[in-house]
Amino acid sequence: MSHNRISKEELVYHIQQIEPLDTKPVFVAISGFGGSGKSTLANFVVEKLESVSIIPIDDFIIGERTHRSADWSTFDRLRLQNEILRRAVIGKTLRYQQFHSGEWASGVGGAWRELSIGEIVVIEGCGVIHPNLMPF
């Protein structure tokens, strides 16, 4: 079985070649298992390109991770769609509550995060490449 691998630099080059549709940002999804380097790769993209926003999927965890599901249901895809993807497509400032286990477990919710939308939005985390998110 052959695997096509590219370097980080080649990935950045390919991202630079993507033509945005209208005024919508380019979405880049980085998925992989825990410890595979997703955050490191996302940070590398930020260092090499301008106008990049990073959204970590960990900010959208639903409660404690007590099991592994077939479709990575441990994060709130609906909230990601409503608070990030749909707002980014229309150019609105992003504002959402980050998941922090102690705060969410107490029912308070996490800290609020607000960021301006970049020309490129990198969403990184386990299970981020999912059929429900592909329309974006």
Residue pairs with C-beta under 8 A, 6 or more apart in sequence:
6 14
8 41
8 44
9 48
11 41
11 45
12 44
12 45
12 48
12 49
15 26
15 28
15 45
15 49
15 120
16 49
18 26
20 26
20 119
23 91
24 88
24 89
25 53
25 88
25 89
25 117
25 118
25 119
25 120
25 121
26 119
26 120
26 121
27 85
27 88
27 120
27 121
27 123
27 136
28 45
28 120
28 121
28 122
28 123
29 122
29 123
29 124
29 128
29 129
29 133
30 38
30 41
30 42
30 122
30 123
30 124
30 125
30 128
31 38
31 124
31 125
31 126
31 127
31 128
31 129
32 38
32 126
33 126
34 126
38 124
38 125
38 126
39 56
39 124
41 124
42 54
42 56
42 122
42 124
43 54
45 52
45 120
45 122
46 52
46 54
46 122
49 120
50 119
51 118
51 119
51 120
52 118
52 119
52 120
52 121
52 122
53 88
53 94
53 115
53 116
53 117
53 118
53 120
53 121
53 122
54 121
54 122
54 123
54 124
55 80
55 84
55 94
55 121
55 122
55 123
55 124
56 124
56 125
57 75
57 80
57 123
57 124
57 125
57 126
57 127
57 128
58 75
58 99
58 125
59 96
59 97
59 98
59 99
59 110
59 113
60 75
60 76
60 77
60 79
60 80
60 99
61 74
61 75
61 76
61 99
61 101
61 104
62 73
62 74
62 75
62 76
63 104
63 105
64 101
64 105
65 74
71 127
71 130
72 126
72 127
72 130
74 127
75 125
75 127
77 130
77 132
77 133
79 96
80 123
80 133
81 132
81 133
81 136
83 94
83 95
83 96
84 94
84 96
84 121
84 123
85 133
85 136
86 136
87 93
87 94
87 117
88 94
88 117
88 121
88 136
89 136
91 117
92 117
93 114
93 115
93 116
93 117
94 113
94 114
94 115
94 116
94 117
95 112
95 113
95 114
96 112
96 113
97 109
97 110
97 111
97 112
97 113
98 110
98 111
98 112
98 113
99 110
100 110
100 111
103 109
103 110
103 111
104 110
